[in-house]
Amino acid sequence: MTIYERFDSAGIPCAAEYYKHPERSRFYRKSLALRKYFETLPLAPYTGTLLCPLG
């Protein structure tokens, strides 16, 4: 079992993505991990207000 598979089975997708391609640079792996973090981030429910505050 690889490190990627261990983190993935433990439910830690960001760390799993970091170790998915160990031959690539740290910058590339970190960008994959951040992308996975934002993909799995729970969003706050929309309350009907402005999404981008003006001011």
Secondary structure, DSSP 8 states (H G I E B T S, - for coil): --HHHHHHHTT-HHHHHHTT-TTS-HHHHHHHHHHHHHHH-------SS-SS---
